[in-house]
Amino acid sequence: MNLLQLKSLFIDELTDIYPKDEILSIYYLLIEGFLQLQKKEVFLEPTIELSTQHLSQFKNSIALLKQEKPIQYILGNTEFCGFIFKVNENVLIPRPETEELVNWICSDRISEISNQKDTDSSRTSILDIGTGSGCIAISLAKKCPNTKISALDVSKNALTTAKENAKVNDVDINFIEQDIVNLPRKLNTTLLKKYDIIVSNPPYVRELEKEEMQNNVLQNEPHLALFVDNDNPLLFYEKIAEFAKENLTENGLIYFEINQYLASETALLLEQKGFEMIEIREDIYGNKRMLKATNKSNL
Ligand SMILES: C[S@@+](CC[C@H](N)C(=O)[O-])C[C@H]1O[C@@H](n2cnc3c(N)ncnc32)[C@H](O)[C@@H]1O
């Protein structure tokens, strides 16, 4: 079978499930992933023959796509903030909204650095809570100079993937296995330090919002990363805010990705926990998706 015939096979087999545009973009992504061929090369040489091994790889992918498996899990990687991250069923697929959160932190951090005289003595310490694939922590390490970064998750399997991603992207991150909801009275010593920034994209989708979600997310992405109880949807924000109150430096910052439907409730919670200068930002789709708050001294 050649590339042109493969394209027809994709369209014939997947038309009932995906719109044509999406089938074609998946086809070109898989061609690039499996054959390292760019779209323009396929246009120039559509009659390149596939090896038996590659053909079975594509047929297997079609079977997985019929089960609505996300393309990122089929390829085993995705791009986030311009860097490549391994992904699998143990980690959430990084979302474009989360890139905006990373960019917010970087732009704040960079303007702060340019206001400082002595940058060497001022490495910003950052903790990413619920790191998953490590996309936030690793992108911050790549994009923000002069930072030292820790990243925490309750999932051992997610941390294994995050560690691989740190290695692939050549950054040094201190990874911590910890449940942020049930912190022990005596904390892990690696957590006992003051951070300048705490960032988190915690689970925030209420069970009642499942109806709005697509099948490929519901059936494939880890529910541990996504869902919270309808009755206590801000649990993670509450626990992280309490932890941050103790573990942020004075004037330290907390950055959250938030549930768009609970933006004002989340801001109120942060205010009640003693944070100030609370700012909510919208993502590119116009949804209230990010929040920043400052830790002022209680004195
Ligand atoms: C929404 S995902 C975010 C993943 C990644 N930071 C991102 O932005 O793509 C939430 C993460 O929180 C982790 N998590 C869930 N419950 C947790 C807990 N009790 N303590 C620490 N991490 C938890 C999940 O394993 C998951 O990796």
The ligand as an ORCA input file, in Angstrom:
! r2SCAN-3c Opt
* xyz 0 1
  C      -5.291     18.313     35.979
  S      -3.906     17.207     36.214
  C      -2.582     18.328     35.838
  C      -1.395     17.664     35.224
  C      -0.357     18.650     34.667
  N       0.139     19.531     35.714
  C      -0.955     19.470     33.538
  O      -1.188     20.678     33.764
  O      -1.196     18.927     32.449
  C      -3.879     17.051     37.978
  C      -2.733     16.230     38.558
  O      -2.929     16.181     39.986
  C      -2.547     14.897     40.457
  N      -3.253     14.631     41.720
  C      -4.506     14.163     41.898
  N      -4.781     14.044     43.207
  C      -3.675     14.455     43.875
  C      -3.329     14.550     45.259
  N      -4.201     14.209     46.205
  N      -2.092     15.001     45.602
  C      -1.196     15.348     44.634
  N      -1.461     15.274     43.304
  C      -2.687     14.835     42.932
  C      -2.947     13.946     39.345
  O      -2.218     12.737     39.432
  C      -2.635     14.780     38.104
  O      -1.343     14.509     37.633
*
